[in-house]
Amino acid sequence: MRFDDHRVVITAAGRDFGRTLAIRLAELGAEVFLSARTLAAAERVRDEIRDRGKQHVHAFACDLTDPASIRDFAARVGGQTDHIDVLINNGSRYLAGPDLLSASDADVVDTIASGATGTVLTVKNFLPLLLNSAKPDVVTMASACGTPGHHRSDAHDSFYAAKNAQAGFVDILSKRLRPRGVRVISLYPPDFDNPDPLAEEWETTPRGAEDALTAQSLVECVLFAVAQPRDCFIKAFHFEQV
């Protein structure tokens, strides 16, 4: 699969799985607009990609807990292109701790704001650019914590709250945007291994039936869904937990 004709926005791409997505999509030819909470983090990933010979990558700062920062991110991308084809909502703060009392009020607010409010406002602000595309897709990295009855994570209750809010949002969004040609695709992984895509471990990480889910498989799910013909609306990917 090649994505030379795709312009892709990725939130929270300064590290971990967002970085993985940015590197892999750029390698496959996509023009990537990546953000991180700090511009320095976004620029580090941009430079990693450019060092590999892929020049169509742009770095921005975006704090998903700050509505003004999200608006500015969308405006700056809109200043460089008249459309985007894929918006990947990867950003959402993880907060550990199964004891509700273990987190400060500030941590709870930040966790819910980044995952829930941040996702809604990011889609809202990028929707005009998506509607200018002939092949618009919204991809959201949710979590198994956003599925009914899930209880196997050690994530804090507020992370569960944020992910359930995301799940409710993308569920109604998929119905309301389909008449406008926008596909809304969501992934609900459990905890997964995220090897460095620029290291040898990317090729050597075990991927057997007894192993944990890997970032490689998650990336392949995203690529598969986006590459489908426009009559194919894959709403969600759910995964068994080891």
C-alpha positions in Angstrom: 0.0 0.0 0.0 1.2 3.5 -0.9 -0.2 6.8 0.5 1.5 9.3 -1.8 -1.8 11.1 -2.4 -2.7 11.4 1.2 -2.3 14.4 3.6 -2.5 13.1 7.1 -2.8 15.0 10.5 -1.6 13.1 13.6 -2.0 14.4 17.1 0.4 13.6 19.9 3.0 12.4 17.4 6.0 13.4 19.5 6.6 10.0 21.0 5.2 6.4 21.4 2.5 5.3 19.0 2.0 8.7 17.4 5.6 8.8 16.4 5.3 5.3 15.0 2.3 6.3 12.9 4.1 9.5 11.6 7.2 7.6 10.6 5.4 4.7 8.9 2.9 6.9 7.0 5.8 9.2 5.8 7.7 6.1 4.7 4.7 5.1 2.6 4.5 8.5 0.9 2.0 10.4 2.9 2.4 14.1 3.6 2.3 14.3 7.4 1.3 17.2 9.6 2.2 16.1 13.1 1.7 17.7 16.5 3.0 17.3 20.0 2.3 19.3 23.2 5.6 21.0 22.7 7.0 22.2 19.4 10.4 20.8 20.2 9.0 17.2 20.5 7.2 17.6 17.2 10.3 18.9 15.5 12.4 16.0 16.8 10.1 13.5 15.0 9.9 15.7 11.9 13.7 15.8 11.7 13.9 12.0 12.2 11.6 11.6 9.2 13.5 14.1 7.1 16.8 12.5 7.9 15.3 9.4 6.2 14.7 11.3 3.0 11.0 12.1 3.4 10.6 15.9 3.2 6.8 16.2 3.2 6.4 16.4 7.0 5.5 19.4 9.1 5.7 20.0 12.9 3.3 21.9 15.1 2.7 22.5 18.8 -0.8 21.5 20.0 -1.9 21.1 23.6 -5.1 19.1 23.5 -6.3 20.4 26.8 -6.3 24.0 25.4 -9.0 24.9 22.9 -7.1 27.9 21.6 -4.1 25.7 20.9 -6.2 23.3 18.9 -7.7 26.1 16.9 -4.3 27.5 16.2 -3.0 24.0 15.1 -5.9 23.6 12.6 -5.4 27.2 11.3 -1.7 26.7 10.8 -2.3 23.4 8.9 -5.0 25.2 6.9 -2.5 27.9 6.0 -0.4 25.2 4.2 -3.1 23.1 2.5 -6.7 23.4 1.4 -7.6 19.9 2.5 -6.5 16.9 4.6 -7.5 13.4 3.9 -6.9 11.7 7.2 -7.2 13.0 10.8 -5.7 10.6 13.3 -6.8 11.3 16.9 -3.9 9.7 18.7 -3.6 12.1 21.5 -4.9 11.3 25.0 -3.1 11.4 28.2 -2.7 8.1 30.0 -3.0 8.1 33.8 -2.2 5.0 35.8 -3.6 4.0 39.1 -6.7 1.8 39.9 -7.3 3.8 43.1 -9.5 6.8 42.4 -7.9 8.7 45.3 -4.4 8.2 43.8 -4.6 11.1 41.3 -4.8 14.8 41.9 -7.7 16.9 40.7 -5.4 18.6 38.2 -4.4 15.2 36.8 -8.0 14.1 36.5 -9.0 17.3 34.6 -6.0 17.0 32.3 -6.6 13.4 31.5 -10.3 13.9 30.6 -9.7 17.1 28.8 -7.0 15.7 26.5 -8.8 12.5 25.6 -12.4 13.7 25.5 -12.7 17.4 25.0 -9.5 17.4 23.0 -10.7 14.8 20.5 -14.1 16.6 20.0 -12.5 19.9 19.4 -9.8 18.5 17.1 -12.4 16.9 14.8 -14.5 20.1 15.0 -11.7 22.4 13.9 -10.3 20.1 11.2 -13.7 19.1 9.8 -13.7 21.9 7.2 -10.4 20.7 5.8 -11.6 17.1 5.8 -14.8 18.1 3.9 -12.6 19.5 1.2 -11.1 16.0 0.6 -12.5 13.4 -1.8 -11.5 10.7 0.6 -11.9 12.0 4.2 -11.3 9.6 7.1 -11.2 10.3 10.9 -9.2 7.6 12.8 -9.3 7.6 16.6 -7.0 5.6 18.8 -9.4 4.8 21.6 -8.8 2.0 24.0 -10.2 -1.3 25.3 -10.9 0.9 28.4 -13.6 2.6 26.3 -15.6 -0.7 25.8 -18.5 -1.7 28.0 -17.5 -3.9 30.9 -13.7 -3.7 30.4 -11.9 -3.8 33.8 -8.5 -5.4 33.1 -6.4 -2.3 32.8 -4.6 -0.6 35.7 -5.5 2.8 34.2 -7.0 5.4 36.5 -10.8 5.8 36.5 -10.5 9.2 34.8 -8.7 7.5 31.8 -11.7 5.1 31.6 -14.0 8.1 31.7 -12.0 9.8 28.9 -12.0 6.7 26.7 -15.7 6.1 27.2 -16.4 9.7 26.2 -14.3 9.2 23.0 -16.3 6.0 22.3 -19.6 7.8 22.5 -18.4 10.7 20.4 -17.0 8.5 17.5 -20.1 6.3 17.6 -22.5 9.2 16.9 -20.0 10.9 14.6 -19.8 7.9 12.3 -23.6 8.1 11.8 -23.8 11.8 11.3 -20.8 12.2 9.0 -21.4 9.2 6.7 -23.9 11.2 4.5 -21.1 13.7 3.9 -18.7 10.9 2.8 -16.5 11.0 6.0 -15.6 7.6 7.4 -15.1 7.4 11.1 -12.7 4.5 12.1 -11.9 3.7 15.7 -9.4 1.2 17.3 -9.9 -0.2 20.8 -6.7 -2.0 21.7 -5.7 -3.3 25.1 -2.1 -2.5 26.3 0.2 -3.2 23.4 3.9 -3.4 22.7 5.3 -0.4 20.8 8.8 -1.1 19.5 10.8 1.7 18.0 10.0 1.7 14.2 13.6 2.8 13.5 15.3 0.1 15.6 15.9 -3.6 14.9 13.2 -4.6 17.4 10.6 -3.4 14.9 11.3 -6.5 12.8 12.1 -8.9 15.7 9.3 -8.3 18.2 7.3 -11.5 18.6 3.9 -11.5 17.0 2.6 -14.9 17.8 -0.9 -15.9 19.1 0.5 -16.0 22.6 2.1 -12.6 22.4 0.7 -9.1 23.2 -0.7 -7.0 20.5 2.0 -4.9 18.7 2.1 -1.5 17.2 2.9 -3.1 13.9 -0.5 -4.7 13.8 -2.2 -1.6 14.9 -0.5 0.4 12.1 -1.5 -2.2 9.6 -5.2 -2.0 10.7 -5.1 1.8 10.2 -3.5 1.4 6.7 -5.9 -1.3 5.8 -9.0 0.7 6.7 -7.9 3.9 5.0 -7.0 2.0 1.8 -10.4 0.5 1.4 -12.8 1.6 -1.4 -15.1 4.4 -0.3 -18.1 2.1 0.0 -16.3 0.2 2.8 -17.0 1.9 6.2 -15.0 0.0 8.8 -16.4 1.4 12.0 -14.2 -0.2 14.6 -11.4 -2.6 15.4 -11.7 -4.6 18.6 -9.0 -6.8 19.9 -8.7 -9.9 22.2 -6.5 -9.3 25.2 -3.9 -11.9 26.1 
